[in-house]
Amino acid sequence: MDPEDLEDLEPKKIVDARGSACPGPLLEAKKGIGAVSVGDVLEIRSSDKGTLADIPIWAKKVGHEFLGNVSADEGYDRLFVKRGK
């Protein structure tokens, strides 16, 4: 998805893992995905740059769709995952 499309996306749940070091954001994402229905979107907010690599790999491995990420002006990233199963 284009960053503009992601900006307008309304996730069903937001996991705020800012300030948490690896593997914290990934663990929070794993917990958070269970709170959304299949087809819904989870947003993960993280200030740990390793999350940019970890989340897409995890999503693909477990059958979810990584939609992309947007960098916020406040120094963190917003990553979007669509629950696949």
PDB file of N, CA, C and O in Angstrom, chain B, residues numbered from 101:
ATOM      1  N   MET B 101       0.830  -1.188   0.000  1.00  0.00           N
ATOM      2  CA  MET B 101       0.000   0.000   0.000  1.00  0.00           C
ATOM      3  C   MET B 101       0.875   1.251   0.000  1.00  0.00           C
ATOM      4  O   MET B 101       1.995   1.245   0.511  1.00  0.00           O
ATOM      5  N   ASP B 102       0.350   2.303  -0.573  1.00  0.00           N
ATOM      6  CA  ASP B 102       1.048   3.584  -0.564  1.00  0.00           C
ATOM      7  C   ASP B 102       0.979   4.196   0.832  1.00  0.00           C
ATOM      8  O   ASP B 102       0.003   3.988   1.553  1.00  0.00           O
ATOM      9  N   PRO B 103       2.011   4.949   1.219  1.00  0.00           N
ATOM     10  CA  PRO B 103       1.986   5.613   2.534  1.00  0.00           C
ATOM     11  C   PRO B 103       0.743   6.475   2.746  1.00  0.00           C
ATOM     12  O   PRO B 103       0.231   6.564   3.862  1.00  0.00           O
ATOM     13  N   GLU B 104       0.254   7.114   1.670  1.00  0.00           N
ATOM     14  CA  GLU B 104      -0.947   7.936   1.788  1.00  0.00           C
ATOM     15  C   GLU B 104      -2.151   7.088   2.170  1.00  0.00           C
ATOM     16  O   GLU B 104      -2.982   7.509   2.974  1.00  0.00           O
ATOM     17  N   ASP B 105      -2.248   5.886   1.592  1.00  0.00           N
ATOM     18  CA  ASP B 105      -3.344   4.973   1.909  1.00  0.00           C
ATOM     19  C   ASP B 105      -3.243   4.500   3.359  1.00  0.00           C
ATOM     20  O   ASP B 105      -4.256   4.368   4.045  1.00  0.00           O
ATOM     21  N   LEU B 106      -2.026   4.248   3.819  1.00  0.00           N
ATOM     22  CA  LEU B 106      -1.829   3.797   5.193  1.00  0.00           C
ATOM     23  C   LEU B 106      -2.206   4.892   6.182  1.00  0.00           C
ATOM     24  O   LEU B 106      -2.734   4.601   7.256  1.00  0.00           O
ATOM     25  N   GLU B 107      -1.941   6.144   5.833  1.00  0.00           N
ATOM     26  CA  GLU B 107      -2.288   7.265   6.714  1.00  0.00           C
ATOM     27  C   GLU B 107      -3.786   7.314   6.975  1.00  0.00           C
ATOM     28  O   GLU B 107      -4.217   7.683   8.067  1.00  0.00           O
ATOM     29  N   ASP B 108      -4.583   6.939   5.970  1.00  0.00           N
ATOM     30  CA  ASP B 108      -6.037   6.987   6.089  1.00  0.00           C
ATOM     31  C   ASP B 108      -6.640   5.704   6.660  1.00  0.00           C
ATOM     32  O   ASP B 108      -7.834   5.656   6.956  1.00  0.00           O
ATOM     33  N   LEU B 109      -5.825   4.678   6.812  1.00  0.00           N
ATOM     34  CA  LEU B 109      -6.296   3.394   7.305  1.00  0.00           C
ATOM     35  C   LEU B 109      -6.693   3.501   8.774  1.00  0.00           C
ATOM     36  O   LEU B 109      -5.974   4.100   9.575  1.00  0.00           O
ATOM     37  N   GLU B 110      -7.830   2.923   9.122  1.00  0.00           N
ATOM     38  CA  GLU B 110      -8.285   2.932  10.514  1.00  0.00           C
ATOM     39  C   GLU B 110      -8.161   1.523  11.080  1.00  0.00           C
ATOM     40  O   GLU B 110      -9.009   0.673  10.810  1.00  0.00           O
ATOM     41  N   PRO B 111      -7.108   1.265  11.868  1.00  0.00           N
ATOM     42  CA  PRO B 111      -6.922  -0.073  12.427  1.00  0.00           C
ATOM     43  C   PRO B 111      -7.965  -0.374  13.499  1.00  0.00           C
ATOM     44  O   PRO B 111      -8.499   0.532  14.140  1.00  0.00           O
ATOM     45  N   LYS B 112      -8.242  -1.655  13.678  1.00  0.00           N
ATOM     46  CA  LYS B 112      -9.165  -2.078  14.735  1.00  0.00           C
ATOM     47  C   LYS B 112      -8.504  -1.976  16.101  1.00  0.00           C
ATOM     48  O   LYS B 112      -9.180  -1.783  17.111  1.00  0.00           O
ATOM     49  N   LYS B 113      -7.170  -2.107  16.132  1.00  0.00           N
ATOM     50  CA  LYS B 113      -6.434  -2.040  17.397  1.00  0.00           C
ATOM     51  C   LYS B 113      -5.069  -1.416  17.133  1.00  0.00           C
ATOM     52  O   LYS B 113      -4.475  -1.623  16.075  1.00  0.00           O
ATOM     53  N   ILE B 114      -4.578  -0.648  18.109  1.00  0.00           N
ATOM     54  CA  ILE B 114      -3.242  -0.065  18.052  1.00  0.00           C
ATOM     55  C   ILE B 114      -2.440  -0.609  19.229  1.00  0.00           C
ATOM     56  O   ILE B 114      -2.867  -0.533  20.381  1.00  0.00           O
ATOM     57  N   VAL B 115      -1.265  -1.160  18.912  1.00  0.00           N
ATOM     58  CA  VAL B 115      -0.335  -1.618  19.939  1.00  0.00           C
ATOM     59  C   VAL B 115       0.770  -0.577  20.028  1.00  0.00           C
ATOM     60  O   VAL B 115       1.475  -0.324  19.051  1.00  0.00           O
ATOM     61  N   ASP B 116       0.918   0.022  21.195  1.00  0.00           N
ATOM     62  CA  ASP B 116       1.929   1.055  21.380  1.00  0.00           C
ATOM     63  C   ASP B 116       3.151   0.445  22.068  1.00  0.00           C
ATOM     64  O   ASP B 116       3.167   0.262  23.285  1.00  0.00           O
ATOM     65  N   ALA B 117       4.178   0.134  21.264  1.00  0.00           N
ATOM     66  CA  ALA B 117       5.404  -0.469  21.793  1.00  0.00           C
ATOM     67  C   ALA B 117       6.572   0.513  21.713  1.00  0.00           C
ATOM     68  O   ALA B 117       7.733   0.105  21.716  1.00  0.00           O
ATOM     69  N   ARG B 118       6.262   1.800  21.641  1.00  0.00           N
ATOM     70  CA  ARG B 118       7.326   2.810  21.598  1.00  0.00           C
ATOM     71  C   ARG B 118       8.131   2.742  22.892  1.00  0.00           C
ATOM     72  O   ARG B 118       7.571   2.610  23.981  1.00  0.00           O
ATOM     73  N   GLY B 119       9.436   2.832  22.756  1.00  0.00           N
ATOM     74  CA  GLY B 119      10.315   2.772  23.912  1.00  0.00           C
ATOM     75  C   GLY B 119      10.710   1.360  24.302  1.00  0.00           C
ATOM     76  O   GLY B 119      11.563   1.171  25.169  1.00  0.00           O
ATOM     77  N   SER B 120      10.103   0.373  23.675  1.00  0.00           N
ATOM     78  CA  SER B 120      10.408  -1.028  23.952  1.00  0.00           C
ATOM     79  C   SER B 120      11.457  -1.518  22.959  1.00  0.00           C
ATOM     80  O   SER B 120      11.340  -1.285  21.756  1.00  0.00           O
ATOM     81  N   ALA B 121      12.479  -2.196  23.469  1.00  0.00           N
ATOM     82  CA  ALA B 121      13.537  -2.728  22.607  1.00  0.00           C
ATOM     83  C   ALA B 121      13.168  -4.129  22.121  1.00  0.00           C
ATOM     84  O   ALA B 121      12.318  -4.799  22.707  1.00  0.00           O
ATOM     85  N   CYS B 122      13.807  -4.550  21.061  1.00  0.00           N
ATOM     86  CA  CYS B 122      13.619  -5.879  20.497  1.00  0.00           C
ATOM     87  C   CYS B 122      13.843  -6.933  21.580  1.00  0.00           C
ATOM     88  O   CYS B 122      14.828  -6.829  22.311  1.00  0.00           O
ATOM     89  N   PRO B 123      13.005  -7.914  21.718  1.00  0.00           N
ATOM     90  CA  PRO B 123      11.879  -8.307  20.881  1.00  0.00           C
ATOM     91  C   PRO B 123      10.535  -7.783  21.372  1.00  0.00           C
ATOM     92  O   PRO B 123       9.497  -8.319  20.984  1.00  0.00           O
ATOM     93  N   GLY B 124      10.522  -6.757  22.210  1.00  0.00           N
ATOM     94  CA  GLY B 124       9.290  -6.240  22.784  1.00  0.00           C
ATOM     95  C   GLY B 124       8.189  -5.909  21.792  1.00  0.00           C
ATOM     96  O   GLY B 124       7.064  -6.377  21.966  1.00  0.00           O
ATOM     97  N   PRO B 125       8.469  -5.110  20.741  1.00  0.00           N
ATOM     98  CA  PRO B 125       7.408  -4.794  19.796  1.00  0.00           C
ATOM     99  C   PRO B 125       6.823  -6.026  19.092  1.00  0.00           C
ATOM    100  O   PRO B 125       5.618  -6.093  18.848  1.00  0.00           O
ATOM    101  N   LEU B 126       7.670  -6.981  18.774  1.00  0.00           N
ATOM    102  CA  LEU B 126       7.184  -8.205  18.138  1.00  0.00           C
ATOM    103  C   LEU B 126       6.285  -8.990  19.091  1.00  0.00           C
ATOM    104  O   LEU B 126       5.241  -9.498  18.682  1.00  0.00           O
ATOM    105  N   LEU B 127       6.677  -9.092  20.338  1.00  0.00           N
ATOM    106  CA  LEU B 127       5.855  -9.795  21.326  1.00  0.00           C
ATOM    107  C   LEU B 127       4.516  -9.093  21.517  1.00  0.00           C
ATOM    108  O   LEU B 127       3.483  -9.750  21.651  1.00  0.00           O
ATOM    109  N   GLU B 128       4.529  -7.780  21.531  1.00  0.00           N
ATOM    110  CA  GLU B 128       3.283  -7.014  21.665  1.00  0.00           C
ATOM    111  C   GLU B 128       2.392  -7.220  20.439  1.00  0.00           C
ATOM    112  O   GLU B 128       1.171  -7.308  20.566  1.00  0.00           O
ATOM    113  N   ALA B 129       3.000  -7.296  19.255  1.00  0.00           N
ATOM    114  CA  ALA B 129       2.231  -7.539  18.034  1.00  0.00           C
ATOM    115  C   ALA B 129       1.580  -8.923  18.073  1.00  0.00           C
ATOM    116  O   ALA B 129       0.425  -9.085  17.680  1.00  0.00           O
ATOM    117  N   LYS B 130       2.324  -9.905  18.546  1.00  0.00           N
ATOM    118  CA  LYS B 130       1.781 -11.266  18.647  1.00  0.00           C
ATOM    119  C   LYS B 130       0.576 -11.301  19.578  1.00  0.00           C
ATOM    120  O   LYS B 130      -0.411 -11.982  19.298  1.00  0.00           O
ATOM    121  N   LYS B 131       0.655 -10.570  20.679  1.00  0.00           N
ATOM    122  CA  LYS B 131      -0.482 -10.503  21.604  1.00  0.00           C
ATOM    123  C   LYS B 131      -1.638  -9.716  20.985  1.00  0.00           C
ATOM    124  O   LYS B 131      -2.800 -10.106  21.102  1.00  0.00           O
ATOM    125  N   GLY B 132      -1.311  -8.619  20.332  1.00  0.00           N
ATOM    126  CA  GLY B 132      -2.333  -7.739  19.779  1.00  0.00           C
ATOM    127  C   GLY B 132      -3.127  -8.328  18.635  1.00  0.00           C
ATOM    128  O   GLY B 132      -4.313  -8.032  18.486  1.00  0.00           O
ATOM    129  N   ILE B 133      -2.489  -9.163  17.819  1.00  0.00           N
ATOM    130  CA  ILE B 133      -3.187  -9.711  16.649  1.00  0.00           C
ATOM    131  C   ILE B 133      -4.357 -10.592  17.073  1.00  0.00           C
ATOM    132  O   ILE B 133      -5.324 -10.734  16.325  1.00  0.00           O
ATOM    133  N   GLY B 134      -4.281 -11.181  18.253  1.00  0.00           N
ATOM    134  CA  GLY B 134      -5.377 -12.004  18.747  1.00  0.00           C
ATOM    135  C   GLY B 134      -6.610 -11.202  19.118  1.00  0.00           C
ATOM    136  O   GLY B 134      -7.688 -11.769  19.296  1.00  0.00           O
ATOM    137  N   ALA B 135      -6.464  -9.898  19.237  1.00  0.00           N
ATOM    138  CA  ALA B 135      -7.577  -9.040  19.625  1.00  0.00           C
ATOM    139  C   ALA B 135      -8.350  -8.482  18.427  1.00  0.00           C
ATOM    140  O   ALA B 135      -9.345  -7.777  18.601  1.00  0.00           O
ATOM    141  N   VAL B 136      -7.892  -8.797  17.213  1.00  0.00           N
ATOM    142  CA  VAL B 136      -8.606  -8.341  16.022  1.00  0.00           C
ATOM    143  C   VAL B 136      -9.132  -9.539  15.239  1.00  0.00           C
ATOM    144  O   VAL B 136      -8.553 -10.625  15.287  1.00  0.00           O
ATOM    145  N   SER B 137     -10.215  -9.338  14.529  1.00  0.00           N
ATOM    146  CA  SER B 137     -10.823 -10.400  13.737  1.00  0.00           C
ATOM    147  C   SER B 137     -10.064 -10.600  12.433  1.00  0.00           C
ATOM    148  O   SER B 137      -9.322  -9.721  11.993  1.00  0.00           O
ATOM    149  N   VAL B 138     -10.257 -11.765  11.819  1.00  0.00           N
ATOM    150  CA  VAL B 138      -9.663 -12.052  10.516  1.00  0.00           C
ATOM    151  C   VAL B 138     -10.127 -10.978   9.530  1.00  0.00           C
ATOM    152  O   VAL B 138     -11.316 -10.677   9.433  1.00  0.00           O
ATOM    153  N   GLY B 139      -9.171 -10.412   8.808  1.00  0.00           N
ATOM    154  CA  GLY B 139      -9.458  -9.361   7.841  1.00  0.00           C
ATOM    155  C   GLY B 139      -9.306  -7.958   8.397  1.00  0.00           C
ATOM    156  O   GLY B 139      -9.270  -6.989   7.639  1.00  0.00           O
ATOM    157  N   ASP B 140      -9.216  -7.840   9.723  1.00  0.00           N
ATOM    158  CA  ASP B 140      -9.034  -6.530  10.345  1.00  0.00           C
ATOM    159  C   ASP B 140      -7.545  -6.186  10.444  1.00  0.00           C
ATOM    160  O   ASP B 140      -6.682  -7.045  10.266  1.00  0.00           O
ATOM    161  N   VAL B 141      -7.268  -4.923  10.730  1.00  0.00           N
ATOM    162  CA  VAL B 141      -5.891  -4.408  10.723  1.00  0.00           C
ATOM    163  C   VAL B 141      -5.429  -4.045  12.130  1.00  0.00           C
ATOM    164  O   VAL B 141      -6.153  -3.424  12.908  1.00  0.00           O
ATOM    165  N   LEU B 142      -4.210  -4.451  12.425  1.00  0.00           N
ATOM    166  CA  LEU B 142      -3.515  -4.097  13.657  1.00  0.00           C
ATOM    167  C   LEU B 142      -2.423  -3.098  13.305  1.00  0.00           C
ATOM    168  O   LEU B 142      -1.684  -3.291  12.340  1.00  0.00           O
ATOM    169  N   GLU B 143      -2.324  -2.031  14.091  1.00  0.00           N
ATOM    170  CA  GLU B 143      -1.233  -1.071  13.928  1.00  0.00           C
ATOM    171  C   GLU B 143      -0.268  -1.244  15.085  1.00  0.00           C
ATOM    172  O   GLU B 143      -0.677  -1.283  16.245  1.00  0.00           O
ATOM    173  N   ILE B 144       1.019  -1.347  14.766  1.00  0.00           N
ATOM    174  CA  ILE B 144       2.059  -1.449  15.778  1.00  0.00           C
ATOM    175  C   ILE B 144       2.882  -0.165  15.715  1.00  0.00           C
ATOM    176  O   ILE B 144       3.388   0.198  14.654  1.00  0.00           O
ATOM    177  N   ARG B 145       3.014   0.517  16.843  1.00  0.00           N
ATOM    178  CA  ARG B 145       3.840   1.721  16.915  1.00  0.00           C
ATOM    179  C   ARG B 145       5.124   1.355  17.633  1.00  0.00           C
ATOM    180  O   ARG B 145       5.094   0.827  18.745  1.00  0.00           O
ATOM    181  N   SER B 146       6.247   1.634  16.998  1.00  0.00           N
ATOM    182  CA  SER B 146       7.535   1.228  17.559  1.00  0.00           C
ATOM    183  C   SER B 146       8.620   2.243  17.243  1.00  0.00           C
ATOM    184  O   SER B 146       8.676   2.802  16.148  1.00  0.00           O
ATOM    185  N   SER B 147       9.477   2.466  18.225  1.00  0.00           N
ATOM    186  CA  SER B 147      10.646   3.324  18.017  1.00  0.00           C
ATOM    187  C   SER B 147      11.913   2.497  17.799  1.00  0.00           C
ATOM    188  O   SER B 147      12.992   3.053  17.588  1.00  0.00           O
ATOM    189  N   ASP B 148      11.780   1.160  17.849  1.00  0.00           N
ATOM    190  CA  ASP B 148      12.911   0.255  17.633  1.00  0.00           C
ATOM    191  C   ASP B 148      13.005  -0.069  16.141  1.00  0.00           C
ATOM    192  O   ASP B 148      12.089  -0.665  15.573  1.00  0.00           O
ATOM    193  N   LYS B 149      14.099   0.317  15.517  1.00  0.00           N
ATOM    194  CA  LYS B 149      14.248   0.141  14.066  1.00  0.00           C
ATOM    195  C   LYS B 149      14.254  -1.329  13.645  1.00  0.00           C
ATOM    196  O   LYS B 149      13.936  -1.632  12.495  1.00  0.00           O
ATOM    197  N   GLY B 150      14.604  -2.243  14.539  1.00  0.00           N
ATOM    198  CA  GLY B 150      14.569  -3.664  14.219  1.00  0.00           C
ATOM    199  C   GLY B 150      13.171  -4.166  13.909  1.00  0.00           C
ATOM    200  O   GLY B 150      13.001  -5.176  13.226  1.00  0.00           O
ATOM    201  N   THR B 151      12.180  -3.462  14.412  1.00  0.00           N
ATOM    202  CA  THR B 151      10.783  -3.831  14.174  1.00  0.00           C
ATOM    203  C   THR B 151      10.446  -3.781  12.693  1.00  0.00           C
ATOM    204  O   THR B 151       9.611  -4.553  12.221  1.00  0.00           O
ATOM    205  N   LEU B 152      11.087  -2.881  11.957  1.00  0.00           N
ATOM    206  CA  LEU B 152      10.817  -2.749  10.521  1.00  0.00           C
ATOM    207  C   LEU B 152      11.151  -4.023   9.759  1.00  0.00           C
ATOM    208  O   LEU B 152      10.549  -4.300   8.722  1.00  0.00           O
ATOM    209  N   ALA B 153      12.098  -4.795  10.259  1.00  0.00           N
ATOM    210  CA  ALA B 153      12.439  -6.084   9.637  1.00  0.00           C
ATOM    211  C   ALA B 153      11.649  -7.226  10.270  1.00  0.00           C
ATOM    212  O   ALA B 153      11.219  -8.148   9.577  1.00  0.00           O
ATOM    213  N   ASP B 154      11.461  -7.161  11.589  1.00  0.00           N
ATOM    214  CA  ASP B 154      10.834  -8.271  12.315  1.00  0.00           C
ATOM    215  C   ASP B 154       9.368  -8.483  11.968  1.00  0.00           C
ATOM    216  O   ASP B 154       8.946  -9.619  11.749  1.00  0.00           O
ATOM    217  N   ILE B 155       8.591  -7.419  11.915  1.00  0.00           N
ATOM    218  CA  ILE B 155       7.147  -7.543  11.732  1.00  0.00           C
ATOM    219  C   ILE B 155       6.780  -8.136  10.365  1.00  0.00           C
ATOM    220  O   ILE B 155       5.948  -9.042  10.321  1.00  0.00           O
ATOM    221  N   PRO B 156       7.359  -7.672   9.248  1.00  0.00           N
ATOM    222  CA  PRO B 156       7.009  -8.285   7.962  1.00  0.00           C
ATOM    223  C   PRO B 156       7.353  -9.780   7.894  1.00  0.00           C
ATOM    224  O   PRO B 156       6.595 -10.572   7.334  1.00  0.00           O
ATOM    225  N   ILE B 157       8.489 -10.153   8.461  1.00  0.00           N
ATOM    226  CA  ILE B 157       8.890 -11.566   8.454  1.00  0.00           C
ATOM    227  C   ILE B 157       7.915 -12.397   9.277  1.00  0.00           C
ATOM    228  O   ILE B 157       7.468 -13.456   8.836  1.00  0.00           O
ATOM    229  N   TRP B 158       7.591 -11.920  10.462  1.00  0.00           N
ATOM    230  CA  TRP B 158       6.639 -12.630  11.325  1.00  0.00           C
ATOM    231  C   TRP B 158       5.279 -12.740  10.653  1.00  0.00           C
ATOM    232  O   TRP B 158       4.678 -13.815  10.653  1.00  0.00           O
ATOM    233  N   ALA B 159       4.784 -11.650  10.080  1.00  0.00           N
ATOM    234  CA  ALA B 159       3.461 -11.659   9.453  1.00  0.00           C
ATOM    235  C   ALA B 159       3.386 -12.713   8.345  1.00  0.00           C
ATOM    236  O   ALA B 159       2.432 -13.488   8.282  1.00  0.00           O
ATOM    237  N   LYS B 160       4.381 -12.736   7.486  1.00  0.00           N
ATOM    238  CA  LYS B 160       4.395 -13.703   6.386  1.00  0.00           C
ATOM    239  C   LYS B 160       4.478 -15.131   6.916  1.00  0.00           C
ATOM    240  O   LYS B 160       3.793 -16.025   6.420  1.00  0.00           O
ATOM    241  N   LYS B 161       5.310 -15.336   7.915  1.00  0.00           N
ATOM    242  CA  LYS B 161       5.527 -16.671   8.476  1.00  0.00           C
ATOM    243  C   LYS B 161       4.251 -17.267   9.064  1.00  0.00           C
ATOM    244  O   LYS B 161       4.013 -18.468   8.937  1.00  0.00           O
ATOM    245  N   VAL B 162       3.432 -16.438   9.706  1.00  0.00           N
ATOM    246  CA  VAL B 162       2.241 -16.965  10.383  1.00  0.00           C
ATOM    247  C   VAL B 162       0.948 -16.752   9.603  1.00  0.00           C
ATOM    248  O   VAL B 162      -0.126 -17.072  10.112  1.00  0.00           O
ATOM    249  N   GLY B 163       1.019 -16.225   8.393  1.00  0.00           N
ATOM    250  CA  GLY B 163      -0.157 -16.139   7.537  1.00  0.00           C
ATOM    251  C   GLY B 163      -0.932 -14.838   7.579  1.00  0.00           C
ATOM    252  O   GLY B 163      -2.104 -14.801   7.204  1.00  0.00           O
ATOM    253  N   HIS B 164      -0.289 -13.760   8.036  1.00  0.00           N
ATOM    254  CA  HIS B 164      -0.920 -12.447   8.014  1.00  0.00           C
ATOM    255  C   HIS B 164      -0.322 -11.644   6.865  1.00  0.00           C
ATOM    256  O   HIS B 164       0.674 -12.054   6.268  1.00  0.00           O
ATOM    257  N   GLU B 165      -0.926 -10.509   6.560  1.00  0.00           N
ATOM    258  CA  GLU B 165      -0.444  -9.672   5.465  1.00  0.00           C
ATOM    259  C   GLU B 165       0.142  -8.378   6.025  1.00  0.00           C
ATOM    260  O   GLU B 165      -0.554  -7.603   6.680  1.00  0.00           O
ATOM    261  N   PHE B 166       1.417  -8.158   5.762  1.00  0.00           N
ATOM    262  CA  PHE B 166       2.052  -6.898   6.143  1.00  0.00           C
ATOM    263  C   PHE B 166       1.683  -5.864   5.093  1.00  0.00           C
ATOM    264  O   PHE B 166       2.011  -6.027   3.918  1.00  0.00           O
ATOM    265  N   LEU B 167       1.001  -4.801   5.508  1.00  0.00           N
ATOM    266  CA  LEU B 167       0.522  -3.794   4.571  1.00  0.00           C
ATOM    267  C   LEU B 167       1.537  -2.695   4.308  1.00  0.00           C
ATOM    268  O   LEU B 167       1.496  -2.048   3.261  1.00  0.00           O
ATOM    269  N   GLY B 168       2.450  -2.479   5.254  1.00  0.00           N
ATOM    270  CA  GLY B 168       3.462  -1.448   5.083  1.00  0.00           C
ATOM    271  C   GLY B 168       3.661  -0.655   6.357  1.00  0.00           C
ATOM    272  O   GLY B 168       3.094  -0.973   7.402  1.00  0.00           O
ATOM    273  N   ASN B 169       4.476   0.384   6.251  1.00  0.00           N
ATOM    274  CA  ASN B 169       4.745   1.214   7.412  1.00  0.00           C
ATOM    275  C   ASN B 169       4.862   2.680   7.011  1.00  0.00           C
ATOM    276  O   ASN B 169       5.140   3.022   5.861  1.00  0.00           O
ATOM    277  N   VAL B 170       4.640   3.519   8.001  1.00  0.00           N
ATOM    278  CA  VAL B 170       4.751   4.964   7.843  1.00  0.00           C
ATOM    279  C   VAL B 170       5.588   5.469   9.007  1.00  0.00           C
ATOM    280  O   VAL B 170       5.355   5.092  10.155  1.00  0.00           O
ATOM    281  N   SER B 171       6.556   6.316   8.714  1.00  0.00           N
ATOM    282  CA  SER B 171       7.358   6.925   9.781  1.00  0.00           C
ATOM    283  C   SER B 171       6.649   8.177  10.269  1.00  0.00           C
ATOM    284  O   SER B 171       6.294   9.056   9.483  1.00  0.00           O
ATOM    285  N   ALA B 172       6.451   8.242  11.576  1.00  0.00           N
ATOM    286  CA  ALA B 172       5.810   9.411  12.172  1.00  0.00           C
ATOM    287  C   ALA B 172       6.860  10.484  12.452  1.00  0.00           C
ATOM    288  O   ALA B 172       8.031  10.174  12.670  1.00  0.00           O
ATOM    289  N   ASP B 173       6.441  11.721  12.445  1.00  0.00           N
ATOM    290  CA  ASP B 173       7.356  12.837  12.709  1.00  0.00           C
ATOM    291  C   ASP B 173       7.928  12.797  14.118  1.00  0.00           C
ATOM    292  O   ASP B 173       8.977  13.384  14.381  1.00  0.00           O
ATOM    293  N   GLU B 174       7.251  12.113  15.015  1.00  0.00           N
ATOM    294  CA  GLU B 174       7.668  12.071  16.415  1.00  0.00           C
ATOM    295  C   GLU B 174       8.772  11.049  16.690  1.00  0.00           C
ATOM    296  O   GLU B 174       9.133  10.838  17.847  1.00  0.00           O
ATOM    297  N   GLY B 175       9.317  10.409  15.646  1.00  0.00           N
ATOM    298  CA  GLY B 175      10.447   9.503  15.831  1.00  0.00           C
ATOM    299  C   GLY B 175      10.082   8.050  16.047  1.00  0.00           C
ATOM    300  O   GLY B 175      10.856   7.310  16.654  1.00  0.00           O
ATOM    301  N   TYR B 176       8.943   7.626  15.574  1.00  0.00           N
ATOM    302  CA  TYR B 176       8.575   6.219  15.657  1.00  0.00           C
ATOM    303  C   TYR B 176       7.936   5.783  14.339  1.00  0.00           C
ATOM    304  O   TYR B 176       7.579   6.612  13.501  1.00  0.00           O
ATOM    305  N   ASP B 177       7.803   4.491  14.176  1.00  0.00           N
ATOM    306  CA  ASP B 177       7.191   3.939  12.967  1.00  0.00           C
ATOM    307  C   ASP B 177       5.827   3.364  13.292  1.00  0.00           C
ATOM    308  O   ASP B 177       5.585   2.864  14.391  1.00  0.00           O
ATOM    309  N   ARG B 178       4.943   3.447  12.311  1.00  0.00           N
ATOM    310  CA  ARG B 178       3.610   2.849  12.403  1.00  0.00           C
ATOM    311  C   ARG B 178       3.562   1.729  11.368  1.00  0.00           C
ATOM    312  O   ARG B 178       3.643   1.981  10.166  1.00  0.00           O
ATOM    313  N   LEU B 179       3.431   0.489  11.845  1.00  0.00           N
ATOM    314  CA  LEU B 179       3.413  -0.675  10.960  1.00  0.00           C
ATOM    315  C   LEU B 179       2.010  -1.267  10.976  1.00  0.00           C
ATOM    316  O   LEU B 179       1.353  -1.296  12.017  1.00  0.00           O
ATOM    317  N   PHE B 180       1.555  -1.739   9.818  1.00  0.00           N
ATOM    318  CA  PHE B 180       0.191  -2.224   9.682  1.00  0.00           C
ATOM    319  C   PHE B 180       0.176  -3.676   9.211  1.00  0.00           C
ATOM    320  O   PHE B 180       0.810  -4.035   8.219  1.00  0.00           O
ATOM    321  N   VAL B 181      -0.565  -4.499   9.950  1.00  0.00           N
ATOM    322  CA  VAL B 181      -0.689  -5.925   9.636  1.00  0.00           C
ATOM    323  C   VAL B 181      -2.156  -6.283   9.564  1.00  0.00           C
ATOM    324  O   VAL B 181      -2.927  -5.982  10.475  1.00  0.00           O
ATOM    325  N   LYS B 182      -2.541  -6.934   8.465  1.00  0.00           N
ATOM    326  CA  LYS B 182      -3.906  -7.417   8.297  1.00  0.00           C
ATOM    327  C   LYS B 182      -3.956  -8.873   8.719  1.00  0.00           C
ATOM    328  O   LYS B 182      -3.207  -9.702   8.202  1.00  0.00           O
ATOM    329  N   ARG B 183      -4.845  -9.186   9.664  1.00  0.00           N
ATOM    330  CA  ARG B 183      -4.933 -10.556  10.169  1.00  0.00           C
ATOM    331  C   ARG B 183      -5.449 -11.488   9.081  1.00  0.00           C
ATOM    332  O   ARG B 183      -6.479 -11.239   8.455  1.00  0.00           O
ATOM    333  N   GLY B 184      -4.706 -12.559   8.879  1.00  0.00           N
ATOM    334  CA  GLY B 184      -5.035 -13.499   7.824  1.00  0.00           C
ATOM    335  C   GLY B 184      -5.701 -14.768   8.267  1.00  0.00           C
ATOM    336  O   GLY B 184      -6.364 -15.431   7.468  1.00  0.00           O
ATOM    337  N   LYS B 185      -5.541 -15.128   9.539  1.00  0.00           N
ATOM    338  CA  LYS B 185      -6.174 -16.361  10.012  1.00  0.00           C
ATOM    339  C   LYS B 185      -6.416 -16.306  11.492  1.00  0.00           C
ATOM    340  O   LYS B 185      -6.943 -17.258  12.067  1.00  0.00           O
TER     341      LYS B 185
END
